[in-house]
Amino acid sequence: MFWKLRLPLILTFLVGCVPVVTFFLAERVPGVSIVPTTVERYMVIIAGFALLLGVVNVVQGSVRRIAQRRPGWPFAISLLAGLLVMGSFGVLSALRVGPFQGLLAGPRGEVTPFLWMTRHFFDPLQAAIFSLLAFYIASAAFRAFRVRNLEAALLIIAAFLVMLGRTPLGEYIFRWAPGGERWLPGLTDWFMAVPNTAAQRGVIIGAALGAASLSLRVILGIERSYLGAKER
Amino acid sequence: MKLERLVRLDRRIIYLLIAVGTLLPILWRIGFPVSPTPPVQALFARLETLGPGDIVLASFDYGPTTAPEITPMARAVLRHCFERRIRVVAIALFPLGGVTMGGEVLGEMAAEYPALRDGEDYVYLGYKDGTQAAMKLMGASFASVFPFSNAGVPVEEIPLMQQVRNYADIDLVVSFSTNVIGEWWANLVNAQFGVPVAVGTTAVWAPKHFAFLDSGQILGLLGGLKGASEYEHLLVAAYPRLEPLYERAGVYTAMKGMDAQTVDHAIIMLFILIGNAAHFWMRRRESARRPG
């Protein structure tokens, strides 16, 4: 119980208090600023291990899927192959082993194996997957953007005004009027600067308050889901 | 065409129109005009006040998924810096491809200015994990976050980095970001260390940054491909010798990309109008058929 629950809670409390307390003491007490700086340095290292944890999780899940022949198991093989190849290329390039001399182009412009894989596989595949969104958005816009009530009508009007104002089309439409080429773009700028900013500000403040509240709950040991334990 | 068939239009027709609408303007340039907006002009004006003694920190916080939107703005800003002999310290904080994005873009732009020296006029420090922790730690010391450059040279041996200890030695931070990282530069780095920050981000994330723009936490904002095209337009207007670089055939620029985006926007708006018109017509017909 002590090692699995109490010790992690004590460590969380102590480490969580350090940045908060030192933030206020740093300017008043000489030498205190070394403490949060050291903790932040540890965080950068630990963040790297968090990535490693993700990799282990993906490998375990994929191996299980292949072993149990679950639906989509051939894709797990291609995922593991990609992970192994790019991962090993990256590690060997960072260690500068044999032909793997660095991640980017060499001093004479020669392309390293990692960069070749990035240019010919990683970049095009990532861009292709993301590009599919354009087609899905167009299809969804046709099927789902229906003016069924007042809110939907306001949403579509705002969407139209922003889409027109953020492209040269908005300038062309009222070009015939004196100063007309700035009407729609100007309205779009107003949308962005006033209603949008007001709404985003509310969201940002709400999210920040939520994050502060959750952080306090974690530091005080009330929120324990990260330990696999129930909330106190 | 019957209304029912129109409302249930095969989505492959929509996909085909979007594909054609994207491809044709890229192959045959339309050349829509570009009008700069105040958030873009603000960043441009700030860089116009900087010169050979100043240092800009360029943070490549995006990957290949958003490269078509953000790489043009990164190229334009770096060209602007190199044109004015502003020194550039480049880093990457995005794990999925940020390190190669930064290295490739910086390398391409530096190659256009052979008089500039790696290590003296620009340096690429590479990628570091733990985004917010790294940002905060750079406020104390760059060397503690990036002890080596991406090429493996200790930072204490790099002439440019001998003049950059922390944010106090940076005149402007420009983050080319794909998600919340741009916000973190504003609410962490600008708020705690006071260093001016500008953000170039995707059109999807740009609306969220207007709150930071309004509060002064970021001094300029490049939003999506439109923002990138505006910056390119300002750059070419101020430095006409760069115009051939943007008019080269076969080279992708934001101004060229805006042609395709404009056509696609028009197609999507047209489909929304057609879909709603058919939907309303069908509802009218059904209520007319209903007895009483």
Interface residues (C-beta under 8 A of the other chain):
Chain A: S33 T37 E40 R41 M43 V44 I45 I46 A47 G48 L51 R96 G102 L103 L104 A105 L115 T118 F122 D123 P124 Q126 A127 I129 F130 A134 F135 I137 A138 S139 A141 F142 R143 F145 R146 V147 I156 F160 M163 L164 R166 T167 P168 L169 E171 E181 R182 P185 D189 M192 A193 N196 T197 Q200 R201 V203 I204
Chain B: L9 R11 I14 Y15 L17 I18 A19 T22 F32 P33 V34 S35 T37 P38 G63 P64 T65 T66 A67 P68 P95 L96 G97 V99 T100 G103 E104 G107 Y124 G126 K128 D129 G130 T131 A133 A134 K136 L137 A140 S141 S144 V145 N150 A151 G152 E183 A203 P207 K208 F210 A211 L213 D214 G224 K226 M258 Q261 T262 D264 H265 A266 I267 I268 M269 F271 I272 I274 G275 N276 H279 F280
